[in-house]
Amino acid sequence: MSLIKSTVIMSLKGPPGSGKGTQSPIIKDEYCLCHLATGDMLRAAVAAKSPLGVKAKEAMEKGQLVSDDLVVGIINEALEKPSCQKGFILDGFPRTVVQAEKLDEMLKRRGVKVDKVLNFAIDDAILEERITGRWIHPASGRSYHTKFAPPKVPGIDDVTGEALVQRKDDTAAVLKSRLEAFHKQTEPVIDYYSKKRIVANLHAEKPPKEVTAEVQKVLS
């Protein structure tokens, strides 16, 4: 599928379990974009001992949150990679309006902006069943569900045959606190981008294939 413009910058929004993790590898492959998940990028920067990674490690070791400026700096560094030249998907960032503003400032200096925000809209009540049945293939990010999208062999990745894992935070108790944080911090970010008229609301309660079709329609 051809790209609409040379750089597509997309942010995926939605509560935990809304399907962002299922759809992002599909979008990444179909549009040849790089997938930037800030948690993974922070760990990679720390492992690579880059100047920003060293600063991030210092903050983490002191039990502090990594500053917004540092995270934006790490995203800025990642954009130099050849794989990110056509565009990228931001997953898990920005989580707050302040982060969205800092991201906009950094992108503006590069002469680009967020083109599209995909909002995976879903009712909280549906999420518990989704979350507690979720299994992940850590290396690729492929996700499965015991009920909705089971692997061919229980506990095994379809592609590599490697073991699947369940994330420690995929429990009903942790979900409750994560949803509270999402409604308090991230919903205002969706409002922030809505004012810029770049938010596409997806019906995330639908089966994955139908959500993929919605995404394709929005991006075509």
C-alpha positions in Angstrom: 0.0 0.0 0.0 1.5 3.3 -1.0 2.1 6.0 1.6 0.1 9.2 1.5 3.1 11.3 2.3 6.8 10.8 2.8 6.6 10.7 6.6 3.6 9.3 8.5 3.7 9.9 12.2 1.1 8.1 14.2 0.3 7.8 17.9 -1.7 4.9 19.2 -4.0 5.7 22.1 -6.3 3.5 24.2 -6.5 1.8 27.5 -4.5 -1.4 28.3 -6.1 -4.3 26.5 -7.7 -2.2 23.8 -5.8 -3.9 20.9 -2.9 -1.4 20.3 -0.4 -4.3 20.6 -2.3 -6.4 18.2 -2.7 -3.7 15.5 0.7 -2.0 15.7 2.8 -4.8 14.1 0.2 -5.0 11.3 0.3 -1.2 10.7 4.1 -1.2 11.0 4.5 -3.9 8.3 1.8 -2.6 5.9 3.1 1.0 5.9 6.9 0.3 6.4 7.0 2.4 9.5 9.2 1.9 12.5 7.5 1.1 15.8 8.7 3.2 18.7 7.6 1.8 22.1 9.1 4.2 24.7 9.7 1.5 27.3 11.7 -0.7 24.9 13.6 2.4 23.6 14.6 3.5 27.1 15.9 0.0 27.9 17.8 0.0 24.6 19.3 3.4 25.2 20.4 2.3 28.7 21.9 -0.9 27.3 23.7 1.0 24.5 25.1 3.5 27.2 24.2 6.4 24.9 24.5 9.8 26.7 20.7 10.0 27.1 20.7 6.3 28.2 23.2 7.0 30.9 21.0 9.9 32.2 18.0 7.6 32.1 19.8 4.9 34.0 20.8 7.4 36.7 17.2 8.4 37.2 15.9 4.8 37.3 18.6 3.8 39.8 17.4 6.6 42.1 13.9 5.4 41.7 12.9 8.5 39.8 10.7 8.8 36.7 12.6 9.4 33.6 11.9 13.1 32.6 9.7 13.9 29.7 12.6 15.8 28.1 14.8 12.8 28.3 12.1 10.5 26.7 11.5 13.0 23.9 15.3 13.2 23.4 15.4 9.4 23.1 12.6 9.5 20.5 14.5 12.2 18.6 17.6 10.0 18.6 15.6 7.0 17.3 14.3 9.1 14.4 17.8 9.1 12.9 17.6 5.4 12.2 17.2 4.5 8.5 14.1 2.4 9.3 12.3 5.5 10.7 12.8 7.6 7.6 9.4 6.8 6.1 7.6 7.5 9.4 6.9 5.9 12.7 4.3 4.7 15.1 4.5 5.9 18.7 3.2 3.4 21.2 2.8 4.4 24.8 3.7 8.0 24.3 2.6 10.7 24.9 0.8 9.8 28.1 0.2 13.3 29.3 -0.6 16.7 27.7 2.8 18.1 28.7 4.5 15.2 26.9 2.3 15.8 23.8 3.4 19.5 23.8 7.1 18.6 24.2 6.8 16.0 21.4 5.1 18.6 19.1 8.0 21.0 19.8 10.6 18.4 18.9 8.8 17.3 15.8 8.3 20.9 14.7 12.1 21.5 14.8 12.3 18.5 12.4 9.7 20.0 10.1 7.1 17.3 10.8 4.1 16.7 13.0 1.8 14.0 14.3 -0.4 13.2 11.3 -2.9 10.8 12.9 -3.9 9.6 16.3 -5.7 6.2 16.4 -7.9 6.1 19.5 -8.8 2.5 20.4 -12.1 3.3 22.1 -13.5 0.5 24.3 -15.7 0.1 27.4 -13.7 -0.7 30.7 -16.0 -3.7 31.4 -14.8 -5.6 28.2 -11.1 -5.1 29.1 -10.8 -7.4 32.1 -11.6 -10.6 30.1 -9.2 -9.4 27.4 -6.4 -8.6 29.7 -6.4 -11.6 31.9 -6.3 -14.0 28.9 -3.5 -12.3 27.1 -0.2 -14.0 26.2 2.8 -12.3 24.5 5.7 -13.5 22.4 8.4 -11.2 23.9 10.8 -11.0 20.9 8.2 -10.0 18.2 5.5 -8.4 20.3 2.9 -10.8 18.8 0.0 -11.2 21.2 -2.5 -14.0 21.7 -5.6 -14.6 23.8 -6.7 -17.8 25.3 -10.3 -17.1 24.2 -10.2 -14.6 21.3 -7.0 -15.4 19.4 -5.4 -18.6 20.8 -2.1 -19.9 19.5 -2.2 -23.2 17.5 -0.4 -24.9 20.4 -1.3 -23.5 23.9 1.6 -21.4 25.3 3.6 -21.5 22.1 4.2 -18.8 19.4 2.8 -19.8 16.0 5.7 -18.5 14.0 8.9 -19.4 16.0 7.7 -22.2 18.3 9.1 -20.2 21.3 7.3 -20.0 24.7 4.7 -17.3 25.3 4.7 -15.3 28.5 2.0 -13.5 30.5 2.9 -10.0 31.6 3.0 -9.5 35.4 0.6 -6.5 35.1 -2.0 -8.5 33.2 -4.2 -9.1 36.2 -7.6 -7.7 37.2 -6.2 -5.8 40.2 -3.4 -4.1 38.2 -5.8 -3.4 35.4 -8.0 -1.3 37.7 -5.1 1.0 38.7 -3.9 1.2 35.1 -7.3 2.2 33.9 -7.6 4.9 36.6 -4.2 6.3 35.4 -5.4 6.1 31.7 -8.6 8.0 32.4 -6.8 10.6 34.5 -3.7 11.2 32.4 -4.2 9.9 28.8 -7.8 10.8 28.0 -6.8 14.6 28.1 -4.2 13.8 25.5 -6.9 12.4 23.2 -8.8 15.7 23.7 -5.6 17.7 23.0 -5.2 15.9 19.6 -9.0 16.1 18.9 -8.7 19.8 18.9 -6.1 19.4 16.1 -8.7 17.3 14.2 -6.3 14.3 13.8 -8.0 11.7 16.0 -9.7 8.7 14.5 -11.9 6.8 16.9 -11.9 3.0 16.4 -14.4 0.5 17.6 -11.9 -1.5 19.6 -14.4 -3.9 21.0 -14.8 -5.5 17.6 -12.8 -8.6 16.6 -9.1 -7.9 15.6 -9.7 -8.4 11.8 -12.6 -5.8 11.8 -10.4 -3.3 13.7 -7.6 -3.8 11.2 -10.1 -3.0 8.4 -11.1 0.1 10.3 -7.5 1.2 10.6 -6.9 0.6 6.9 -9.9 2.7 6.0 -8.7 5.5 8.3 -5.2 5.5 6.8 -6.2 5.0 3.1 
